[in-house]
Amino acid sequence: MTEFIKKINLLNAMARIQPSSENYSSDTAYWAARDMFDDVLFQINVVTDAETEYIPMVHGHWIEQTVSSGRDSWQCSVCGRKARGKRENLPYCHCGAKMNESEDNNNA
């Protein structure tokens, strides 16, 4: 069964968790989180029209990637897009998937 979320509730929740520069150790990390946040809002607002009240909730998980630089790198299990940073600072992918699915659950 498909799980849906009320669009206005999602937008209100996103407003409460906006990245704040005080929560990041560097400007680069802050702006990376800010860009991801803005991409998710774009997906919610542009991909859905003004009449959309409910949108399907998509769940995914980050797949750890090996990179020679030693930096944390992840790949979205839903869209395949790559992201860098600490996993706990990446609650959503750019595609809008909520990254709360366990890696052994492939229902995304």
N, C-alpha and C positions, 0 to 999 in steps of 0.2 A: 504494500500500500504506500502510495506517495505521501510524503509529509509536506505540509504547506505552512508558510508563515505569513502573517498579515504584514503587508508591505510597510505600513506606517509604523508598526512596532519595530521592525528591523531598522528603519531609518532613525527612529528615536534611540534605539540601542547603539547604533553606530555613532550618533552624536555624543553619547556619553563616553565612548571609548576612544575618541580621537587621540592620536599620538600627541604627546606633550614633550617638548624638548627637555624638560627636567628628568624624564624617565630614561633617557639615552645617554650613554657615555661619550658619544661623539656626534657632531653635526651630520656626518655621513650616515650613521645609523638612523638618526631621526628622520632625515629626508628620504631614506629608503622606506621607512615605515610609513611616512606621510604619502609617498607616491603610491604604495600598495593600498593604503586606505582610500585615496582618491580614485584609484582604479576600481575598487569594489563599489564605491558610490556611483561611479559612472555606469558600471554594469547594471546596478539596481535601477537607476533613473532613466537611462537611455534605452537599454534593451527592453524594459517594460514600458508600456504606454501609460498615460495619465489615468486611464480608466482601470488599470490593473489594481485589484485590491489584495489578492493573495498570490504569492509566488512560490514555486517549489523550492524546498530546502535541499541543497546538495551538500553531501558530506564527503570528505576525502581525508587523506593523510599525507604527510610529507615523507618522501622516500629519500634517505640520505644518499648524497652523491660524493664521490671521491674526487677531490681536486688537489692539484700539486701545491697550491698556495697554503694549504692547511686551514683555510677559512671554512666555516660552516656553510654548506651548500645543500639545497634540497630541491626535489622535483615533485610537483603536484601529481597525485594519483588520478586526478580527474582530467586535467587538460594538458599535463606534461610540461607546463611552464616551470622554469627554474627560478629560485629565489635564494638569496644569501642573507645570513644573519642567524641569530639564536632562535631555535625552534619556538621557544615560549613567546617571542616577539612577533611571531607570524601566525596569528589565530585564523586568518583567512588567506586564501590564494587570490591572485589578481582576478581569477575567473568568478570569484564570489563563493567558492566552496568553503564551508566551515571545516576546519582541519581538526575534527574531533573523532574521526573514525579510527579504530584500531587497525594496525597494519595487516592483521590476519583476517579482517572483515572486508571483503571486496564487493560491497553492495553499492559503491558510489556510482 
